[in-house]
Amino acid sequence: MTTAETPARTAPPRNLPGGVRHLVVGAGFAGLCAAIKLAEDGEQDFLVIEKGDDVGGTWRDNTYPGAACDVPSQLYSFSFAPNPDWTRSFSPQSEIQAYLQKVATRSGVLDRFRFDTEVEDAAWDEDRQVWRVTTSAGELTADVLVSAAGALSDPRLPDIAGIDSFAGPNTGTWNRSSRRGTPPTWSLWWCVAMIAHSSSPSRASRSSTGAASPGSTTAALRPSPMSQM
């Protein structure tokens, strides 16, 4: 399993039900796990809504060169779905995304997923004892609302001069950075600035080293968004 498989989504989105017992928001590791375990426990009345077009969460959205996990893959996987085919201990983004797609397809729960559906508001109705959820596809209620939305799928751009007019790609929106719809690659003449935290800049920096020459690569650290939550 070295490359991403066919997207797990196999059917067009259908209308939302008026209400469900369990509503899961997000289809990354946490949302997919919640769906699988709800089904295993015999729960039939649940729904997973996802703003993207496939499972994967951060591993679907972050596709910049060098993207990989800094946790060993034997640990960064579901205990109920071991994968003996990891090609390295710290697997690249494409392998992790392919793994999630494979687990989702084999789990038999994808008929409970609604993709391209974003939560716009959620409020607790004290009188009826339900959550009232507004999405881009309509409204519904839920007895139990599970937030499985990760913190790493949406880029947090630094507050620096010129960021609004910067025309080049950034790692947080790599797939959406090309005007022609094709993800960019490291240019031979780019000057690359790494503004990040932890493993991301080091991996991307290693990927750009040489590829970005005779340009230059500069790294600057800032506090992790996770430490400020």
C-alpha positions in Angstrom: 0.0 0.0 0.0 2.3 2.7 -1.2 -0.1 5.0 -3.1 -3.5 6.5 -2.4 -6.4 4.2 -3.5 -9.6 5.2 -5.2 -11.5 7.6 -2.9 -13.6 5.7 -0.3 -16.7 7.7 -1.3 -18.6 5.5 -3.8 -22.1 7.1 -4.0 -23.3 10.6 -4.5 -24.5 12.5 -1.4 -28.1 12.0 -0.4 -30.5 14.3 1.5 -29.9 14.5 5.2 -32.4 12.8 7.5 -34.5 15.1 9.8 -32.8 13.6 12.8 -30.5 10.9 14.1 -29.5 9.4 17.4 -25.8 10.0 16.9 -24.2 12.6 14.7 -20.5 12.5 14.1 -18.7 15.6 12.6 -15.6 14.7 10.7 -14.3 11.7 8.7 -10.7 11.5 9.7 -9.2 8.9 12.1 -11.6 9.8 14.9 -14.8 10.1 12.9 -14.2 6.8 11.0 -13.4 5.0 14.3 -16.5 6.4 15.9 -18.7 5.1 13.0 -17.1 1.7 13.0 -17.5 1.2 16.7 -21.1 2.5 16.7 -21.9 -0.1 14.1 -20.1 -2.8 16.1 -22.2 -1.9 19.1 -25.4 -2.4 17.2 -26.2 1.3 16.8 -28.0 1.8 13.5 -29.2 5.4 13.8 -26.1 7.4 13.2 -24.6 9.7 10.6 -21.2 11.1 9.8 -20.9 14.4 8.0 -17.7 15.6 6.4 -16.9 18.9 4.7 -14.4 17.2 2.3 -15.0 14.8 -0.5 -13.5 11.7 1.1 -12.4 10.2 4.4 -8.9 11.1 5.7 -9.2 14.5 7.4 -5.7 16.0 7.7 -4.2 13.2 5.6 -6.6 14.0 2.8 -5.9 17.7 3.0 -2.2 17.9 3.7 -0.4 16.7 0.6 2.7 18.9 0.5 6.0 17.3 -0.4 7.5 15.4 2.5 4.2 15.2 4.4 4.5 12.3 6.8 3.6 11.2 10.4 6.0 11.6 13.3 4.5 8.7 15.2 5.4 5.1 14.2 2.8 3.7 11.8 2.4 0.5 13.9 1.1 2.7 16.6 -0.6 5.4 14.4 -3.3 3.0 13.1 -6.4 1.3 14.4 -5.8 -1.6 16.8 -8.7 -3.4 15.0 -7.2 -2.9 11.6 -3.5 -3.6 11.7 -1.6 -3.0 8.5 1.5 -5.2 7.8 2.2 -3.3 4.5 3.7 -0.1 5.9 6.8 0.6 3.8 8.5 2.5 6.6 8.1 3.2 10.3 7.1 6.9 9.8 4.8 6.6 6.8 4.2 9.3 4.2 0.9 11.0 3.7 -0.1 8.9 0.7 0.2 5.6 2.6 -1.8 6.9 5.6 -4.6 8.2 3.4 -4.7 4.9 1.4 -4.9 3.0 4.7 -7.9 5.1 5.9 -9.6 4.7 2.5 -9.1 0.9 2.7 -10.4 0.7 6.3 -13.4 2.8 5.4 -14.3 0.7 2.4 -14.0 -2.6 4.2 -15.9 -1.4 7.3 -19.2 -1.3 5.5 -20.3 2.0 7.1 -19.8 4.4 4.2 -23.5 4.5 3.5 -23.8 6.5 6.8 -21.4 9.2 5.5 -22.4 12.5 3.9 -19.5 14.2 2.2 -19.3 17.8 1.0 -21.4 18.7 4.0 -20.1 21.4 6.4 -21.4 22.2 9.8 -22.4 25.8 10.0 -24.0 25.9 13.5 -24.9 23.6 16.3 -27.0 24.6 19.3 -28.5 22.6 22.2 -32.3 22.7 22.5 -33.0 22.5 26.2 -36.7 22.0 25.8 -36.5 19.1 23.3 -33.2 17.8 24.7 -31.6 17.6 21.2 -28.9 19.2 19.2 -30.1 21.4 16.4 -27.5 21.3 13.7 -27.3 23.5 10.6 -25.2 22.3 7.7 -24.5 23.4 4.2 -26.9 20.6 3.1 -29.7 21.4 5.4 -30.8 21.1 9.1 -31.2 18.1 11.3 -31.3 17.2 15.0 -29.2 14.7 17.0 -29.5 13.3 20.5 -25.7 12.9 20.7 -23.3 15.2 18.9 -19.7 13.8 18.5 -17.0 16.3 17.4 -14.4 14.5 15.4 -13.1 17.6 13.7 -9.4 17.7 13.8 -7.2 20.8 14.4 -4.8 20.3 11.5 -6.9 20.2 8.3 -7.3 24.0 8.2 -4.1 26.0 7.8 -3.4 28.8 10.3 -1.6 31.4 8.4 0.9 33.7 10.2 0.1 37.3 10.7 2.9 38.8 8.7 3.0 41.7 6.2 2.2 40.6 2.7 0.5 37.4 3.5 -2.8 38.5 1.8 -1.1 39.2 -1.5 1.3 36.2 -1.5 0.7 34.4 -4.8 2.8 31.3 -4.2 1.6 28.0 -2.8 1.6 27.1 0.9 1.7 23.7 2.4 -1.7 24.0 4.1 -3.5 24.4 0.8 -1.1 22.5 -1.5 -3.8 20.7 -3.6 -5.7 24.0 -4.0 -2.6 26.1 -4.8 -2.5 25.6 -8.5 -4.7 27.7 -10.8 -4.8 24.8 -13.2 -5.9 22.2 -10.6 -2.6 20.4 -10.5 -0.7 20.4 -7.2 2.6 22.4 -7.5 6.0 20.9 -7.1 9.2 22.4 -5.7 10.6 24.8 -8.2 14.3 24.9 -9.0 14.2 28.6 -8.4 12.0 29.0 -5.4 13.0 30.6 -2.2 11.2 28.6 0.4 10.2 29.9 3.8 9.3 27.4 6.6 7.0 29.0 9.2 5.8 26.1 11.3 6.3 24.0 14.4 7.5 20.5 15.3 8.0 17.9 12.5 6.3 19.6 9.6 9.0 22.1 8.7 11.8 19.6 9.0 10.1 17.1 6.7 9.1 19.7 4.1 12.5 21.3 4.4 14.2 18.0 3.7 11.9 17.5 0.7 12.8 20.9 -0.7 16.5 20.7 -0.1 18.2 20.4 -3.4 14.9 20.7 -5.3 14.7 24.4 -4.3 18.3 25.1 -5.1 19.7 27.5 -6.4 17.0 29.3 -4.3 17.1 29.2 -0.6 15.2 27.7 2.4 14.7 29.6 5.6 12.9 28.2 8.6 11.2 30.2 11.4 9.4 28.6 14.4 6.3 29.8 16.0 4.2 28.4 18.9 2.2 25.3 18.0 -1.5 25.9 17.5 -2.2 22.9 19.7 -0.4 24.6 22.6 -2.7 27.6 22.3 -6.0 25.7 22.3 
